[in-house]
Amino acid sequence: MKMTFELPADLAKQLKVRAAEEGVKLKDLMAEACRLLLLLPKERNKKAKAHKPLAPFFKGGHPAKPSEELTPEKVDEILWGPNE
């Protein structure tokens, strides 16, 4: 089946060079690349889902007062106890 699509110029050049190095036609190199991609669709989907932003934990609220602000030092104290 014949398909037409656009690639960034630098990627197209790299593909042409790779095809020439391997002594294959560009269309055969692209077909093999697509076959390899289709072997891993579930892995790609897992990675894509892992990068979605997290939902907020709560709605509303107010800015923290200076005494309530969660600084790295306060987190350390919460996790490990007061510094002595």
C-alpha positions as CSV (number, residue, x, y, z in Angstrom):
1,M,0.0,0.0,0.0
2,K,1.3,3.4,-0.9
3,M,1.2,6.1,1.8
4,T,2.4,9.8,1.8
5,F,3.4,11.6,4.9
6,E,5.7,14.4,6.0
7,L,8.7,14.0,8.3
8,P,11.0,16.6,9.7
9,A,13.9,17.2,7.3
10,D,16.6,16.0,9.8
11,L,14.7,12.8,10.5
12,A,14.2,12.0,6.8
13,K,17.9,12.6,6.2
14,Q,18.9,10.2,9.0
15,L,16.5,7.6,7.6
16,K,18.0,7.9,4.1
17,V,21.5,7.5,5.5
18,R,20.5,4.5,7.6
19,A,18.9,2.8,4.6
20,A,22.0,3.5,2.5
21,E,24.3,2.1,5.2
22,E,22.2,-1.1,5.5
23,G,21.9,-1.4,1.7
24,V,18.1,-1.5,1.7
25,K,15.4,0.7,0.2
26,L,14.0,3.5,2.3
27,K,10.5,2.0,2.0
28,D,11.8,-1.4,3.4
29,L,13.5,0.4,6.3
30,M,10.3,2.3,7.1
31,A,8.2,-0.9,6.9
32,E,10.6,-2.6,9.4
33,A,10.6,0.4,11.7
34,C,6.8,0.3,11.7
35,R,6.7,-3.4,12.4
36,L,9.1,-2.9,15.4
37,L,6.9,-0.1,16.7
38,L,3.8,-2.3,16.6
39,L,5.5,-4.9,18.7
40,L,5.6,-2.4,21.6
41,P,2.2,-0.5,21.7
42,K,1.4,-1.4,25.3
43,E,4.7,-0.2,26.6
44,R,4.3,3.1,24.8
45,N,0.8,3.5,26.2
46,K,1.9,2.8,29.8
47,K,4.6,5.5,29.5
48,A,2.2,8.0,27.9
49,K,-0.3,7.5,30.8
50,A,2.4,7.9,33.4
51,H,3.1,11.5,32.3
52,K,-0.4,12.8,32.7
53,P,-0.8,15.5,35.4
54,L,-2.2,14.3,38.7
55,A,-5.6,15.5,39.8
56,P,-5.6,18.0,42.6
57,F,-6.0,16.5,46.1
58,F,-8.4,19.2,47.3
59,K,-10.4,22.2,46.0
60,G,-10.5,25.6,47.5
61,G,-8.2,26.5,50.4
62,H,-6.2,29.6,51.1
63,P,-2.6,30.8,50.8
64,A,-0.5,29.6,53.7
65,K,0.4,32.1,56.4
66,P,4.2,32.4,57.0
67,S,3.9,30.3,60.1
68,E,2.0,27.6,58.2
69,E,4.2,27.6,55.0
70,L,5.6,24.1,54.2
71,T,9.3,24.7,53.8
72,P,11.9,22.0,53.2
73,E,13.0,22.4,56.8
74,K,9.4,21.8,58.0
75,V,9.1,18.7,55.8
76,D,12.4,17.4,57.2
77,E,11.1,18.0,60.8
78,I,7.8,16.3,60.0
79,L,9.5,13.2,58.5
80,W,12.5,12.9,60.9
81,G,11.5,14.8,64.0
82,P,13.0,18.0,65.5
83,N,16.6,18.8,64.8
84,E,18.6,18.5,68.0
